Amino acid sequence: MVAEQTKEWSGMVSQQLYEAHQQLKTNIQQQNELLSRLMKEYQESQLKDLESRHDRCDLLPSGVNLAYLAR
């Protein structure tokens, strides 16, 4: 009887560890997807900003201090 209870206990602990590991894997995958999406959106935002700055620089007369405008 004690051997059966020990085996059952071990099985329950193993199952709990497995489920916790699977949940952790799922959480990490979801965080990775979220981070990837946020990084792509931020990169797109940066590219738009750079294109906008580039377009503005093309319209400037020569001799304008571009370092001042980059602030």
mmCIF file of the N, C-alpha and C atoms, coordinates in Angstrom:
data_MODEL
# 
_entry.id   MODEL 
# 
loop_
_atom_site.group_PDB 
_atom_site.id 
_atom_site.type_symbol 
_atom_site.label_atom_id 
_atom_site.label_alt_id 
_atom_site.label_comp_id 
_atom_site.label_asym_id 
_atom_site.label_entity_id 
_atom_site.label_seq_id 
_atom_site.pdbx_PDB_ins_code 
_atom_site.Cartn_x 
_atom_site.Cartn_y 
_atom_site.Cartn_z 
_atom_site.occupancy 
_atom_site.B_iso_or_equiv 
_atom_site.pdbx_formal_charge 
_atom_site.auth_seq_id 
_atom_site.auth_comp_id 
_atom_site.auth_asym_id 
_atom_site.auth_atom_id 
_atom_site.pdbx_PDB_model_num 
ATOM 1   N N  . MET A 1 1  ? 0.810  -1.189 0.000   1.00 0.00 ? 1  MET A N  1 
ATOM 2   C CA . MET A 1 1  ? 0.000  0.000  0.000   1.00 0.00 ? 1  MET A CA 1 
ATOM 3   C C  . MET A 1 1  ? 0.866  1.272  0.000   1.00 0.00 ? 1  MET A C  1 
ATOM 4   N N  . VAL A 1 2  ? 1.923  1.280  0.807   1.00 0.00 ? 2  VAL A N  1 
ATOM 5   C CA . VAL A 1 2  ? 2.815  2.444  0.859   1.00 0.00 ? 2  VAL A CA 1 
ATOM 6   C C  . VAL A 1 2  ? 3.526  2.611  -0.475  1.00 0.00 ? 2  VAL A C  1 
ATOM 7   N N  . ALA A 1 3  ? 3.898  1.521  -1.088  1.00 0.00 ? 3  ALA A N  1 
ATOM 8   C CA . ALA A 1 3  ? 4.572  1.583  -2.383  1.00 0.00 ? 3  ALA A CA 1 
ATOM 9   C C  . ALA A 1 3  ? 3.646  2.184  -3.437  1.00 0.00 ? 3  ALA A C  1 
ATOM 10  N N  . GLU A 1 4  ? 2.360  1.828  -3.395  1.00 0.00 ? 4  GLU A N  1 
ATOM 11  C CA . GLU A 1 4  ? 1.391  2.372  -4.351  1.00 0.00 ? 4  GLU A CA 1 
ATOM 12  C C  . GLU A 1 4  ? 1.205  3.876  -4.137  1.00 0.00 ? 4  GLU A C  1 
ATOM 13  N N  . GLN A 1 5  ? 1.114  4.275  -2.864  1.00 0.00 ? 5  GLN A N  1 
ATOM 14  C CA . GLN A 1 5  ? 0.945  5.687  -2.561  1.00 0.00 ? 5  GLN A CA 1 
ATOM 15  C C  . GLN A 1 5  ? 2.180  6.483  -2.981  1.00 0.00 ? 5  GLN A C  1 
ATOM 16  N N  . THR A 1 6  ? 3.359  5.923  -2.763  1.00 0.00 ? 6  THR A N  1 
ATOM 17  C CA . THR A 1 6  ? 4.602  6.588  -3.165  1.00 0.00 ? 6  THR A CA 1 
ATOM 18  C C  . THR A 1 6  ? 4.656  6.723  -4.687  1.00 0.00 ? 6  THR A C  1 
ATOM 19  N N  . LYS A 1 7  ? 4.256  5.668  -5.374  1.00 0.00 ? 7  LYS A N  1 
ATOM 20  C CA . LYS A 1 7  ? 4.246  5.705  -6.844  1.00 0.00 ? 7  LYS A CA 1 
ATOM 21  C C  . LYS A 1 7  ? 3.231  6.741  -7.339  1.00 0.00 ? 7  LYS A C  1 
ATOM 22  N N  . GLU A 1 8  ? 2.050  6.766  -6.722  1.00 0.00 ? 8  GLU A N  1 
ATOM 23  C CA . GLU A 1 8  ? 1.029  7.738  -7.106  1.00 0.00 ? 8  GLU A CA 1 
ATOM 24  C C  . GLU A 1 8  ? 1.528  9.167  -6.832  1.00 0.00 ? 8  GLU A C  1 
ATOM 25  N N  . TRP A 1 9  ? 2.135  9.353  -5.685  1.00 0.00 ? 9  TRP A N  1 
ATOM 26  C CA . TRP A 1 9  ? 2.679  10.681 -5.321  1.00 0.00 ? 9  TRP A CA 1 
ATOM 27  C C  . TRP A 1 9  ? 3.743  11.117 -6.339  1.00 0.00 ? 9  TRP A C  1 
ATOM 28  N N  . SER A 1 10 ? 4.639  10.216 -6.656  1.00 0.00 ? 10 SER A N  1 
ATOM 29  C CA . SER A 1 10 ? 5.694  10.522 -7.625  1.00 0.00 ? 10 SER A CA 1 
ATOM 30  C C  . SER A 1 10 ? 5.106  10.880 -8.983  1.00 0.00 ? 10 SER A C  1 
ATOM 31  N N  . GLY A 1 11 ? 4.069  10.156 -9.383  1.00 0.00 ? 11 GLY A N  1 
ATOM 32  C CA . GLY A 1 11 ? 3.411  10.439 -10.658 1.00 0.00 ? 11 GLY A CA 1 
ATOM 33  C C  . GLY A 1 11 ? 2.757  11.810 -10.657 1.00 0.00 ? 11 GLY A C  1 
ATOM 34  N N  . MET A 1 12 ? 2.120  12.164 -9.532  1.00 0.00 ? 12 MET A N  1 
ATOM 35  C CA . MET A 1 12 ? 1.474  13.470 -9.447  1.00 0.00 ? 12 MET A CA 1 
ATOM 36  C C  . MET A 1 12 ? 2.500  14.597 -9.472  1.00 0.00 ? 12 MET A C  1 
ATOM 37  N N  . VAL A 1 13 ? 3.606  14.411 -8.768  1.00 0.00 ? 13 VAL A N  1 
ATOM 38  C CA . VAL A 1 13 ? 4.666  15.428 -8.757  1.00 0.00 ? 13 VAL A CA 1 
ATOM 39  C C  . VAL A 1 13 ? 5.266  15.576 -10.148 1.00 0.00 ? 13 VAL A C  1 
ATOM 40  N N  . SER A 1 14 ? 5.507  14.449 -10.813 1.00 0.00 ? 14 SER A N  1 
ATOM 41  C CA . SER A 1 14 ? 6.052  14.497 -12.176 1.00 0.00 ? 14 SER A CA 1 
ATOM 42  C C  . SER A 1 14 ? 5.098  15.209 -13.121 1.00 0.00 ? 14 SER A C  1 
ATOM 43  N N  . GLN A 1 15 ? 3.816  14.901 -13.011 1.00 0.00 ? 15 GLN A N  1 
ATOM 44  C CA . GLN A 1 15 ? 2.811  15.543 -13.859 1.00 0.00 ? 15 GLN A CA 1 
ATOM 45  C C  . GLN A 1 15 ? 2.773  17.041 -13.601 1.00 0.00 ? 15 GLN A C  1 
ATOM 46  N N  . GLN A 1 16 ? 2.837  17.443 -12.330 1.00 0.00 ? 16 GLN A N  1 
ATOM 47  C CA . GLN A 1 16 ? 2.816  18.860 -11.986 1.00 0.00 ? 16 GLN A CA 1 
ATOM 48  C C  . GLN A 1 16 ? 4.048  19.575 -12.546 1.00 0.00 ? 16 GLN A C  1 
ATOM 49  N N  . LEU A 1 17 ? 5.209  18.955 -12.435 1.00 0.00 ? 17 LEU A N  1 
ATOM 50  C CA . LEU A 1 17 ? 6.431  19.553 -12.988 1.00 0.00 ? 17 LEU A CA 1 
ATOM 51  C C  . LEU A 1 17 ? 6.339  19.679 -14.506 1.00 0.00 ? 17 LEU A C  1 
ATOM 52  N N  . TYR A 1 18 ? 5.803  18.651 -15.153 1.00 0.00 ? 18 TYR A N  1 
ATOM 53  C CA . TYR A 1 18 ? 5.646  18.680 -16.607 1.00 0.00 ? 18 TYR A CA 1 
ATOM 54  C C  . TYR A 1 18 ? 4.709  19.805 -17.024 1.00 0.00 ? 18 TYR A C  1 
ATOM 55  N N  . GLU A 1 19 ? 3.571  19.932 -16.341 1.00 0.00 ? 19 GLU A N  1 
ATOM 56  C CA . GLU A 1 19 ? 2.607  20.978 -16.673 1.00 0.00 ? 19 GLU A CA 1 
ATOM 57  C C  . GLU A 1 19 ? 3.189  22.369 -16.425 1.00 0.00 ? 19 GLU A C  1 
ATOM 58  N N  . ALA A 1 20 ? 3.939  22.525 -15.335 1.00 0.00 ? 20 ALA A N  1 
ATOM 59  C CA . ALA A 1 20 ? 4.573  23.817 -15.052 1.00 0.00 ? 20 ALA A CA 1 
ATOM 60  C C  . ALA A 1 20 ? 5.589  24.151 -16.137 1.00 0.00 ? 20 ALA A C  1 
ATOM 61  N N  . HIS A 1 21 ? 6.332  23.160 -16.594 1.00 0.00 ? 21 HIS A N  1 
ATOM 62  C CA . HIS A 1 21 ? 7.321  23.372 -17.663 1.00 0.00 ? 21 HIS A CA 1 
ATOM 63  C C  . HIS A 1 21 ? 6.634  23.760 -18.967 1.00 0.00 ? 21 HIS A C  1 
ATOM 64  N N  . GLN A 1 22 ? 5.535  23.074 -19.289 1.00 0.00 ? 22 GLN A N  1 
ATOM 65  C CA . GLN A 1 22 ? 4.794  23.395 -20.511 1.00 0.00 ? 22 GLN A CA 1 
ATOM 66  C C  . GLN A 1 22 ? 4.226  24.816 -20.442 1.00 0.00 ? 22 GLN A C  1 
ATOM 67  N N  . GLN A 1 23 ? 3.708  25.195 -19.275 1.00 0.00 ? 23 GLN A N  1 
ATOM 68  C CA . GLN A 1 23 ? 3.159  26.543 -19.112 1.00 0.00 ? 23 GLN A CA 1 
ATOM 69  C C  . GLN A 1 23 ? 4.256  27.584 -19.270 1.00 0.00 ? 23 GLN A C  1 
ATOM 70  N N  . LEU A 1 24 ? 5.423  27.310 -18.716 1.00 0.00 ? 24 LEU A N  1 
ATOM 71  C CA . LEU A 1 24 ? 6.559  28.225 -18.850 1.00 0.00 ? 24 LEU A CA 1 
ATOM 72  C C  . LEU A 1 24 ? 6.975  28.352 -20.310 1.00 0.00 ? 24 LEU A C  1 
ATOM 73  N N  . LYS A 1 25 ? 7.022  27.232 -21.022 1.00 0.00 ? 25 LYS A N  1 
ATOM 74  C CA . LYS A 1 25 ? 7.357  27.275 -22.449 1.00 0.00 ? 25 LYS A CA 1 
ATOM 75  C C  . LYS A 1 25 ? 6.355  28.118 -23.224 1.00 0.00 ? 25 LYS A C  1 
ATOM 76  N N  . THR A 1 26 ? 5.075  27.936 -22.933 1.00 0.00 ? 26 THR A N  1 
ATOM 77  C CA . THR A 1 26 ? 4.024  28.698 -23.611 1.00 0.00 ? 26 THR A CA 1 
ATOM 78  C C  . THR A 1 26 ? 4.176  30.185 -23.321 1.00 0.00 ? 26 THR A C  1 
ATOM 79  N N  . ASN A 1 27 ? 4.422  30.525 -22.055 1.00 0.00 ? 27 ASN A N  1 
ATOM 80  C CA . ASN A 1 27 ? 4.596  31.928 -21.684 1.00 0.00 ? 27 ASN A CA 1 
ATOM 81  C C  . ASN A 1 27 ? 5.793  32.552 -22.392 1.00 0.00 ? 27 ASN A C  1 
ATOM 82  N N  . ILE A 1 28 ? 6.883  31.828 -22.469 1.00 0.00 ? 28 ILE A N  1 
ATOM 83  C CA . ILE A 1 28 ? 8.084  32.338 -23.139 1.00 0.00 ? 28 ILE A CA 1 
ATOM 84  C C  . ILE A 1 28 ? 7.813  32.535 -24.629 1.00 0.00 ? 28 ILE A C  1 
ATOM 85  N N  . GLN A 1 29 ? 7.113  31.606 -25.260 1.00 0.00 ? 29 GLN A N  1 
ATOM 86  C CA . GLN A 1 29 ? 6.779  31.748 -26.674 1.00 0.00 ? 29 GLN A CA 1 
ATOM 87  C C  . GLN A 1 29 ? 5.895  32.968 -26.908 1.00 0.00 ? 29 GLN A C  1 
ATOM 88  N N  . GLN A 1 30 ? 4.921  33.178 -26.025 1.00 0.00 ? 30 GLN A N  1 
ATOM 89  C CA . GLN A 1 30 ? 4.034  34.332 -26.168 1.00 0.00 ? 30 GLN A CA 1 
ATOM 90  C C  . GLN A 1 30 ? 4.806  35.637 -25.967 1.00 0.00 ? 30 GLN A C  1 
ATOM 91  N N  . GLN A 1 31 ? 5.698  35.662 -24.987 1.00 0.00 ? 31 GLN A N  1 
ATOM 92  C CA . GLN A 1 31 ? 6.513  36.854 -24.759 1.00 0.00 ? 31 GLN A CA 1 
ATOM 93  C C  . GLN A 1 31 ? 7.418  37.127 -25.950 1.00 0.00 ? 31 GLN A C  1 
ATOM 94  N N  . ASN A 1 32 ? 7.959  36.057 -26.536 1.00 0.00 ? 32 ASN A N  1 
ATOM 95  C CA . ASN A 1 32 ? 8.823  36.201 -27.702 1.00 0.00 ? 32 ASN A CA 1 
ATOM 96  C C  . ASN A 1 32 ? 8.049  36.792 -28.877 1.00 0.00 ? 32 ASN A C  1 
ATOM 97  N N  . GLU A 1 33 ? 6.827  36.302 -29.092 1.00 0.00 ? 33 GLU A N  1 
ATOM 98  C CA . GLU A 1 33 ? 5.998  36.822 -30.180 1.00 0.00 ? 33 GLU A CA 1 
ATOM 99  C C  . GLU A 1 33 ? 5.657  38.291 -29.952 1.00 0.00 ? 33 GLU A C  1 
ATOM 100 N N  . LEU A 1 34 ? 5.324  38.635 -28.710 1.00 0.00 ? 34 LEU A N  1 
ATOM 101 C CA . LEU A 1 34 ? 4.997  40.021 -28.380 1.00 0.00 ? 34 LEU A CA 1 
ATOM 102 C C  . LEU A 1 34 ? 6.214  40.925 -28.569 1.00 0.00 ? 34 LEU A C  1 
ATOM 103 N N  . LEU A 1 35 ? 7.355  40.485 -28.067 1.00 0.00 ? 35 LEU A N  1 
ATOM 104 C CA . LEU A 1 35 ? 8.570  41.281 -28.208 1.00 0.00 ? 35 LEU A CA 1 
ATOM 105 C C  . LEU A 1 35 ? 8.942  41.461 -29.675 1.00 0.00 ? 35 LEU A C  1 
ATOM 106 N N  . SER A 1 36 ? 8.825  40.402 -30.448 1.00 0.00 ? 36 SER A N  1 
ATOM 107 C CA . SER A 1 36 ? 9.142  40.491 -31.881 1.00 0.00 ? 36 SER A CA 1 
ATOM 108 C C  . SER A 1 36 ? 8.222  41.503 -32.568 1.00 0.00 ? 36 SER A C  1 
ATOM 109 N N  . ARG A 1 37 ? 6.919  41.425 -32.258 1.00 0.00 ? 37 ARG A N  1 
ATOM 110 C CA . ARG A 1 37 ? 5.966  42.358 -32.864 1.00 0.00 ? 37 ARG A CA 1 
ATOM 111 C C  . ARG A 1 37 ? 6.283  43.799 -32.461 1.00 0.00 ? 37 ARG A C  1 
ATOM 112 N N  . LEU A 1 38 ? 6.567  44.019 -31.184 1.00 0.00 ? 38 LEU A N  1 
ATOM 113 C CA . LEU A 1 38 ? 6.882  45.368 -30.721 1.00 0.00 ? 38 LEU A CA 1 
ATOM 114 C C  . LEU A 1 38 ? 8.160  45.905 -31.352 1.00 0.00 ? 38 LEU A C  1 
ATOM 115 N N  . MET A 1 39 ? 9.163  45.041 -31.483 1.00 0.00 ? 39 MET A N  1 
ATOM 116 C CA . MET A 1 39 ? 10.425 45.468 -32.094 1.00 0.00 ? 39 MET A CA 1 
ATOM 117 C C  . MET A 1 39 ? 10.228 45.814 -33.570 1.00 0.00 ? 39 MET A C  1 
ATOM 118 N N  . LYS A 1 40 ? 9.415  45.030 -34.275 1.00 0.00 ? 40 LYS A N  1 
ATOM 119 C CA . LYS A 1 40 ? 9.148  45.324 -35.686 1.00 0.00 ? 40 LYS A CA 1 
ATOM 120 C C  . LYS A 1 40 ? 8.395  46.645 -35.827 1.00 0.00 ? 40 LYS A C  1 
ATOM 121 N N  . GLU A 1 41 ? 7.401  46.859 -34.954 1.00 0.00 ? 41 GLU A N  1 
ATOM 122 C CA . GLU A 1 41 ? 6.650  48.112 -35.007 1.00 0.00 ? 41 GLU A CA 1 
ATOM 123 C C  . GLU A 1 41 ? 7.560  49.303 -34.707 1.00 0.00 ? 41 GLU A C  1 
ATOM 124 N N  . TYR A 1 42 ? 8.441  49.153 -33.737 1.00 0.00 ? 42 TYR A N  1 
ATOM 125 C CA . TYR A 1 42 ? 9.354  50.239 -33.395 1.00 0.00 ? 42 TYR A CA 1 
ATOM 126 C C  . TYR A 1 42 ? 10.332 50.494 -34.540 1.00 0.00 ? 42 TYR A C  1 
ATOM 127 N N  . GLN A 1 43 ? 10.808 49.434 -35.162 1.00 0.00 ? 43 GLN A N  1 
ATOM 128 C CA . GLN A 1 43 ? 11.723 49.593 -36.293 1.00 0.00 ? 43 GLN A CA 1 
ATOM 129 C C  . GLN A 1 43 ? 11.022 50.314 -37.447 1.00 0.00 ? 43 GLN A C  1 
ATOM 130 N N  . GLU A 1 44 ? 9.771  49.959 -37.714 1.00 0.00 ? 44 GLU A N  1 
ATOM 131 C CA . GLU A 1 44 ? 9.019  50.641 -38.764 1.00 0.00 ? 44 GLU A CA 1 
ATOM 132 C C  . GLU A 1 44 ? 8.857  52.121 -38.433 1.00 0.00 ? 44 GLU A C  1 
ATOM 133 N N  . SER A 1 45 ? 8.607  52.403 -37.164 1.00 0.00 ? 45 SER A N  1 
ATOM 134 C CA . SER A 1 45 ? 8.476  53.787 -36.713 1.00 0.00 ? 45 SER A CA 1 
ATOM 135 C C  . SER A 1 45 ? 9.793  54.544 -36.909 1.00 0.00 ? 45 SER A C  1 
ATOM 136 N N  . GLN A 1 46 ? 10.896 53.911 -36.576 1.00 0.00 ? 46 GLN A N  1 
ATOM 137 C CA . GLN A 1 46 ? 12.208 54.535 -36.769 1.00 0.00 ? 46 GLN A CA 1 
ATOM 138 C C  . GLN A 1 46 ? 12.468 54.812 -38.244 1.00 0.00 ? 46 GLN A C  1 
ATOM 139 N N  . LEU A 1 47 ? 12.129 53.846 -39.107 1.00 0.00 ? 47 LEU A N  1 
ATOM 140 C CA . LEU A 1 47 ? 12.352 54.030 -40.537 1.00 0.00 ? 47 LEU A CA 1 
ATOM 141 C C  . LEU A 1 47 ? 11.524 55.191 -41.083 1.00 0.00 ? 47 LEU A C  1 
ATOM 142 N N  . LYS A 1 48 ? 10.267 55.287 -40.630 1.00 0.00 ? 48 LYS A N  1 
ATOM 143 C CA . LYS A 1 48 ? 9.427  56.402 -41.063 1.00 0.00 ? 48 LYS A CA 1 
ATOM 144 C C  . LYS A 1 48 ? 10.026 57.724 -40.600 1.00 0.00 ? 48 LYS A C  1 
ATOM 145 N N  . ASP A 1 49 ? 10.519 57.743 -39.361 1.00 0.00 ? 49 ASP A N  1 
ATOM 146 C CA . ASP A 1 49 ? 11.137 58.959 -38.831 1.00 0.00 ? 49 ASP A CA 1 
ATOM 147 C C  . ASP A 1 49 ? 12.374 59.335 -39.645 1.00 0.00 ? 49 ASP A C  1 
ATOM 148 N N  . LEU A 1 50 ? 13.205 58.346 -39.951 1.00 0.00 ? 50 LEU A N  1 
ATOM 149 C CA . LEU A 1 50 ? 14.415 58.614 -40.736 1.00 0.00 ? 50 LEU A CA 1 
ATOM 150 C C  . LEU A 1 50 ? 14.056 59.102 -42.144 1.00 0.00 ? 50 LEU A C  1 
ATOM 151 N N  . GLU A 1 51 ? 13.048 58.477 -42.748 1.00 0.00 ? 51 GLU A N  1 
ATOM 152 C CA . GLU A 1 51 ? 12.630 58.917 -44.082 1.00 0.00 ? 51 GLU A CA 1 
ATOM 153 C C  . GLU A 1 51 ? 12.105 60.347 -44.031 1.00 0.00 ? 51 GLU A C  1 
ATOM 154 N N  . SER A 1 52 ? 11.369 60.655 -42.998 1.00 0.00 ? 52 SER A N  1 
ATOM 155 C CA . SER A 1 52 ? 10.841 62.007 -42.844 1.00 0.00 ? 52 SER A CA 1 
ATOM 156 C C  . SER A 1 52 ? 11.978 63.011 -42.690 1.00 0.00 ? 52 SER A C  1 
ATOM 157 N N  . ARG A 1 53 ? 12.960 62.657 -41.876 1.00 0.00 ? 53 ARG A N  1 
ATOM 158 C CA . ARG A 1 53 ? 14.114 63.555 -41.691 1.00 0.00 ? 53 ARG A CA 1 
ATOM 159 C C  . ARG A 1 53 ? 14.892 63.711 -42.991 1.00 0.00 ? 53 ARG A C  1 
ATOM 160 N N  . HIS A 1 54 ? 15.022 62.598 -43.713 1.00 0.00 ? 54 HIS A N  1 
ATOM 161 C CA . HIS A 1 54 ? 15.755 62.645 -44.980 1.00 0.00 ? 54 HIS A CA 1 
ATOM 162 C C  . HIS A 1 54 ? 15.030 63.551 -45.971 1.00 0.00 ? 54 HIS A C  1 
ATOM 163 N N  . ASP A 1 55 ? 13.700 63.399 -46.022 1.00 0.00 ? 55 ASP A N  1 
ATOM 164 C CA . ASP A 1 55 ? 12.912 64.229 -46.935 1.00 0.00 ? 55 ASP A CA 1 
ATOM 165 C C  . ASP A 1 55 ? 13.038 65.709 -46.566 1.00 0.00 ? 55 ASP A C  1 
ATOM 166 N N  . ARG A 1 56 ? 13.041 66.002 -45.273 1.00 0.00 ? 56 ARG A N  1 
ATOM 167 C CA . ARG A 1 56 ? 13.181 67.396 -44.855 1.00 0.00 ? 56 ARG A CA 1 
ATOM 168 C C  . ARG A 1 56 ? 14.567 67.945 -45.213 1.00 0.00 ? 56 ARG A C  1 
ATOM 169 N N  . CYS A 1 57 ? 15.577 67.107 -45.103 1.00 0.00 ? 57 CYS A N  1 
ATOM 170 C CA . CYS A 1 57 ? 16.936 67.554 -45.416 1.00 0.00 ? 57 CYS A CA 1 
ATOM 171 C C  . CYS A 1 57 ? 17.082 67.868 -46.902 1.00 0.00 ? 57 CYS A C  1 
ATOM 172 N N  . ASP A 1 58 ? 16.372 67.116 -47.740 1.00 0.00 ? 58 ASP A N  1 
ATOM 173 C CA . ASP A 1 58 ? 16.431 67.369 -49.179 1.00 0.00 ? 58 ASP A CA 1 
ATOM 174 C C  . ASP A 1 58 ? 15.849 68.740 -49.531 1.00 0.00 ? 58 ASP A C  1 
ATOM 175 N N  . LEU A 1 59 ? 14.948 69.230 -48.694 1.00 0.00 ? 59 LEU A N  1 
ATOM 176 C CA . LEU A 1 59 ? 14.295 70.508 -48.967 1.00 0.00 ? 59 LEU A CA 1 
ATOM 177 C C  . LEU A 1 59 ? 15.063 71.700 -48.412 1.00 0.00 ? 59 LEU A C  1 
ATOM 178 N N  . LEU A 1 60 ? 16.079 71.435 -47.602 1.00 0.00 ? 60 LEU A N  1 
ATOM 179 C CA . LEU A 1 60 ? 16.813 72.520 -46.962 1.00 0.00 ? 60 LEU A CA 1 
ATOM 180 C C  . LEU A 1 60 ? 17.806 73.160 -47.927 1.00 0.00 ? 60 LEU A C  1 
ATOM 181 N N  . PRO A 1 61 ? 18.005 74.456 -47.798 1.00 0.00 ? 61 PRO A N  1 
ATOM 182 C CA . PRO A 1 61 ? 19.055 75.096 -48.598 1.00 0.00 ? 61 PRO A CA 1 
ATOM 183 C C  . PRO A 1 61 ? 20.419 74.635 -48.103 1.00 0.00 ? 61 PRO A C  1 
ATOM 184 N N  . SER A 1 62 ? 21.403 74.712 -48.956 1.00 0.00 ? 62 SER A N  1 
ATOM 185 C CA . SER A 1 62 ? 22.747 74.284 -48.550 1.00 0.00 ? 62 SER A CA 1 
ATOM 186 C C  . SER A 1 62 ? 23.263 75.202 -47.454 1.00 0.00 ? 62 SER A C  1 
ATOM 187 N N  . GLY A 1 63 ? 24.115 74.644 -46.589 1.00 0.00 ? 63 GLY A N  1 
ATOM 188 C CA . GLY A 1 63 ? 24.699 75.416 -45.507 1.00 0.00 ? 63 GLY A CA 1 
ATOM 189 C C  . GLY A 1 63 ? 23.916 75.377 -44.220 1.00 0.00 ? 63 GLY A C  1 
ATOM 190 N N  . VAL A 1 64 ? 22.776 74.724 -44.198 1.00 0.00 ? 64 VAL A N  1 
ATOM 191 C CA . VAL A 1 64 ? 21.980 74.627 -42.971 1.00 0.00 ? 64 VAL A CA 1 
ATOM 192 C C  . VAL A 1 64 ? 22.622 73.578 -42.060 1.00 0.00 ? 64 VAL A C  1 
ATOM 193 N N  . ASN A 1 65 ? 22.684 73.898 -40.789 1.00 0.00 ? 65 ASN A N  1 
ATOM 194 C CA . ASN A 1 65 ? 23.299 72.993 -39.813 1.00 0.00 ? 65 ASN A CA 1 
ATOM 195 C C  . ASN A 1 65 ? 22.355 71.824 -39.526 1.00 0.00 ? 65 ASN A C  1 
ATOM 196 N N  . LEU A 1 66 ? 22.655 70.638 -40.078 1.00 0.00 ? 66 LEU A N  1 
ATOM 197 C CA . LEU A 1 66 ? 21.792 69.479 -39.910 1.00 0.00 ? 66 LEU A CA 1 
ATOM 198 C C  . LEU A 1 66 ? 21.883 68.896 -38.508 1.00 0.00 ? 66 LEU A C  1 
ATOM 199 N N  . ALA A 1 67 ? 23.017 69.072 -37.838 1.00 0.00 ? 67 ALA A N  1 
ATOM 200 C CA . ALA A 1 67 ? 23.142 68.581 -36.469 1.00 0.00 ? 67 ALA A CA 1 
ATOM 201 C C  . ALA A 1 67 ? 22.140 69.275 -35.568 1.00 0.00 ? 67 ALA A C  1 
ATOM 202 N N  . TYR A 1 68 ? 21.861 70.514 -35.823 1.00 0.00 ? 68 TYR A N  1 
ATOM 203 C CA . TYR A 1 68 ? 20.884 71.268 -35.035 1.00 0.00 ? 68 TYR A CA 1 
ATOM 204 C C  . TYR A 1 68 ? 19.479 70.694 -35.238 1.00 0.00 ? 68 TYR A C  1 
ATOM 205 N N  . LEU A 1 69 ? 19.184 70.303 -36.447 1.00 0.00 ? 69 LEU A N  1 
ATOM 206 C CA . LEU A 1 69 ? 17.847 69.775 -36.761 1.00 0.00 ? 69 LEU A CA 1 
ATOM 207 C C  . LEU A 1 69 ? 17.658 68.348 -36.239 1.00 0.00 ? 69 LEU A C  1 
ATOM 208 N N  . ALA A 1 70 ? 18.726 67.634 -36.017 1.00 0.00 ? 70 ALA A N  1 
ATOM 209 C CA . ALA A 1 70 ? 18.644 66.234 -35.614 1.00 0.00 ? 70 ALA A CA 1 
ATOM 210 C C  . ALA A 1 70 ? 18.214 66.079 -34.162 1.00 0.00 ? 70 ALA A C  1 
ATOM 211 N N  . ARG A 1 71 ? 18.166 67.151 -33.413 1.00 0.00 ? 71 ARG A N  1 
ATOM 212 C CA . ARG A 1 71 ? 17.796 67.052 -31.995 1.00 0.00 ? 71 ARG A CA 1 
ATOM 213 C C  . ARG A 1 71 ? 16.402 66.583 -31.812 1.00 0.00 ? 71 ARG A C  1 
# 
